Amino acid sequence: MVIKHIAQTSADAIPDALDQQEMERVLASLLGSPLFAKSRRMGSLLRFLMEHDLHASSPPLTEHAIGIAVFRRDPAVYCTGDDPVVRVQVGRLRRKLAAHYASNGQQDPVRLSIPPGCYRLAYQRLRPKSPGGRRPILQIQPFTCLTREGDDFTRGLCEELSCRLFECFEHASTGAGHVLMRVPRGSAKVAETDRGGRYSYCLEGSVRVEPARVRASLRLVDVAQGRIRWSAQFDRNQPYGIATQEDLAGSICQSLAGYFARGELDG
């Protein structure tokens, strides 16, 4: 069985059909996600709508049919005009799907939605962000300490962030086309001859350290274009040490990964 009602709602959508196995994978992934794992009613409704699409012989998908099949309404007395359970729950499902794809499901290859005014699911297959299998490379430059004290802290922060970003990009598959982390051994900057070459993006940073305060300033440079694509400052009002390194690295990683996941590097 092949599902063909794919909604092409953006430039990244590819009008392609889904077969039964892919549909089942999409359903299993959604039901196991945080927003659906603890919501049995939403899971049952989603499963029913998808299974309806998988069976050509299914009866017409109506509010009345959904109320009986999913919400166990008595066919003898059930009146959709008096009982809005289907409309309410479909509205909740519509919002949950949107929330899922705005958070944990940002990189799902297929997205589901329920267009207003109907109960049929729409399916959207997303185009990979990096065509041709190319993987942009992110190089982390050694951070610079701008104060008299703090060289060891700065080196430790760079190392902690490198580990966090490697785990995030390599294992969580964020939206920058499976970014590969490359950390230089020395302190040399990326040469001008490398522009447009093997390094796609370069992360640079500086750190200022005071006895009870730390500030890290970072920027992401598009090496080929020589453009700053992202920059941010991170402050901590606490003594510098390993705990502060971990705290800063976690916040920087979350912010940078979120930027990559939004696909803004493609613009």
C-alpha positions in Angstrom: 0.0 0.0 0.0 1.4 3.4 -1.0 0.3 6.7 0.5 0.2 9.5 -2.1 -1.5 12.5 -0.5 1.8 14.3 0.3 1.4 18.0 1.1 4.1 20.1 -0.4 4.0 23.0 2.0 7.5 24.4 1.7 10.5 24.6 -0.6 12.0 21.7 1.3 9.1 19.3 0.7 9.4 16.6 -1.9 6.2 15.2 -3.5 7.0 11.5 -3.0 4.8 8.5 -1.8 5.2 6.7 1.5 5.0 2.9 1.6 3.6 0.9 4.4 6.9 0.2 6.1 7.9 3.9 6.1 4.5 4.8 7.5 4.9 2.3 10.3 8.4 3.7 11.1 7.0 7.3 11.2 4.2 6.1 13.5 6.5 4.3 15.8 8.9 7.3 16.0 6.0 9.6 16.9 4.5 7.3 19.5 7.9 7.0 21.2 8.5 10.7 21.3 8.1 12.7 24.6 5.0 14.5 23.6 3.1 11.3 22.7 4.6 8.6 24.9 2.5 9.5 27.9 -0.7 10.4 26.0 -2.6 7.2 25.2 -5.6 9.0 23.7 -3.5 11.0 21.3 -1.5 7.9 20.3 -4.7 6.0 19.6 -6.2 8.8 17.5 -2.9 9.2 15.5 -2.7 5.4 15.0 -6.3 5.3 13.8 -5.8 8.1 11.3 -2.7 6.6 9.9 -4.1 3.1 9.7 -7.1 4.5 7.8 -4.7 5.8 5.2 -3.0 2.4 4.9 -6.2 0.5 4.0 -7.9 1.4 0.8 -11.1 -0.5 1.8 -11.5 1.6 5.0 -14.9 3.4 5.4 -15.0 7.1 4.8 -13.2 9.1 7.5 -15.9 11.1 9.2 -16.2 12.6 12.6 -18.9 10.0 13.5 -16.6 7.1 12.5 -13.7 8.5 14.5 -15.9 9.0 17.6 -17.1 5.4 17.5 -13.7 3.7 16.6 -11.4 5.8 18.8 -13.4 7.2 21.6 -15.8 4.3 22.0 -19.0 6.2 21.6 -22.3 4.2 21.4 -23.4 4.2 17.8 -27.1 4.1 18.9 -27.0 7.4 20.7 -23.8 9.2 19.5 -24.5 12.6 18.0 -21.5 14.7 16.8 -23.5 17.9 17.3 -23.9 17.2 21.0 -20.6 15.6 21.7 -17.5 17.5 20.3 -14.9 15.0 21.5 -13.6 14.3 18.0 -13.2 18.0 17.1 -11.6 18.8 20.4 -9.1 15.9 20.3 -8.2 16.4 16.7 -7.4 20.0 17.5 -5.2 18.8 20.3 -3.5 16.3 18.0 -2.9 19.1 15.4 -1.2 21.2 18.1 0.9 18.3 19.5 2.2 17.5 16.0 3.2 21.1 15.4 4.9 21.2 18.9 6.7 17.9 18.2 8.2 19.2 14.9 9.2 22.5 16.5 11.2 20.6 19.2 12.3 17.0 19.2 11.1 16.3 15.7 12.9 19.0 13.9 14.9 16.5 11.9 12.2 14.0 11.2 12.4 13.1 7.5 8.6 13.0 7.2 6.2 15.4 8.9 2.5 14.9 9.6 -0.1 17.6 10.0 -3.9 17.9 10.0 -5.1 20.7 7.7 -7.8 22.9 9.2 -11.3 21.7 8.4 -10.6 18.0 7.9 -9.5 14.9 9.6 -7.2 13.4 7.0 -3.5 13.5 7.7 -1.2 15.3 5.4 2.4 14.0 4.8 5.4 16.1 4.1 8.8 14.6 3.1 11.7 16.9 3.8 14.6 17.4 1.5 18.0 16.8 3.1 19.8 20.0 4.0 23.1 18.9 2.4 22.6 17.7 -1.2 24.8 15.1 -2.7 25.8 13.7 0.7 28.3 16.5 1.4 29.0 17.1 5.1 30.0 20.6 6.1 32.9 20.7 8.6 32.9 22.8 11.6 36.4 23.7 13.0 36.8 24.9 16.5 39.6 27.4 16.9 41.4 27.5 20.3 39.7 30.2 22.4 41.6 33.3 23.4 41.9 34.4 27.0 41.6 38.2 27.1 42.6 38.6 30.8 45.8 38.1 32.8 44.4 35.0 34.5 42.3 32.2 33.0 44.4 30.5 30.3 43.9 27.1 31.8 40.1 27.8 32.2 39.9 28.9 28.6 41.7 25.8 27.3 39.4 23.6 29.4 36.3 25.3 28.2 37.3 24.8 24.6 37.9 21.1 25.2 34.7 20.7 27.1 32.7 22.4 24.3 34.4 20.3 21.6 33.3 17.1 23.3 29.8 18.3 23.8 29.4 19.5 20.2 30.9 16.3 18.8 28.3 14.2 20.7 25.5 16.5 19.7 26.3 16.7 16.0 27.5 13.2 15.4 25.0 11.2 17.5 21.9 13.4 17.6 22.0 14.4 13.9 21.1 18.0 14.2 20.1 20.0 11.2 23.4 21.1 9.7 23.7 18.2 7.5 25.5 15.9 10.0 28.2 18.4 10.9 31.6 16.8 11.5 33.7 18.3 14.3 37.3 19.1 13.6 39.4 20.5 16.4 42.9 21.8 15.4 45.9 20.6 17.2 47.7 23.9 17.0 46.6 27.5 17.3 46.9 28.5 13.7 43.9 30.1 12.1 42.3 28.8 9.0 44.4 29.9 6.1 43.0 32.1 3.4 43.7 29.3 0.9 41.2 27.1 2.8 38.3 29.5 2.1 35.7 27.4 0.2 37.8 24.3 0.8 37.6 21.6 3.4 36.5 23.9 6.3 32.9 25.1 5.9 32.5 26.9 9.2 34.9 28.1 11.9 33.9 28.6 15.6 36.0 31.3 17.3 35.8 32.4 20.9 37.3 34.6 23.5 37.0 34.4 27.3 37.3 37.0 30.1 37.9 35.7 33.6 37.4 37.5 36.9 37.5 36.0 40.4 33.6 35.7 40.5 32.6 36.2 36.9 33.3 34.7 33.5 32.2 35.8 30.0 32.6 33.8 26.8 32.1 35.5 23.5 31.7 33.3 20.4 31.1 33.7 16.7 30.5 31.3 13.9 32.2 32.2 10.6 31.2 31.0 7.2 34.8 30.4 5.9 33.9 30.4 2.2 32.0 33.8 2.4 33.9 35.3 5.2 30.6 36.1 7.0 29.7 35.9 10.7 26.6 33.7 10.7 26.0 33.4 14.5 27.4 35.2 17.6 26.5 35.2 21.2 27.9 36.0 24.7 27.5 33.8 27.7 28.0 35.1 31.3 28.4 33.3 34.5 28.5 35.0 37.9 30.4 32.2 39.7 34.0 31.3 40.3 35.7 29.8 37.3 36.5 26.1 37.5 35.4 22.7 36.0 31.7 23.2 37.0 31.6 26.6 35.3 33.3 25.1 32.2 30.6 22.4 32.0 27.8 24.9 32.6 29.0 27.3 29.9 29.8 24.5 27.4 26.3 23.1 27.9 24.6 26.5 27.2 26.9 27.2 24.2 26.2 23.8 22.7 22.5 24.1 23.1 22.4 27.5 21.5 24.6 26.6 18.6 22.9 23.3 18.0 19.5 25.1 17.9 20.9 27.5 15.3 22.1 24.6 13.1 18.8 22.8 13.6 16.8 25.7 12.3 18.7 25.4 9.0 19.7 29.0 9.0 23.1 28.2 7.6 21.6 27.3 4.3 20.5 30.9 3.7 
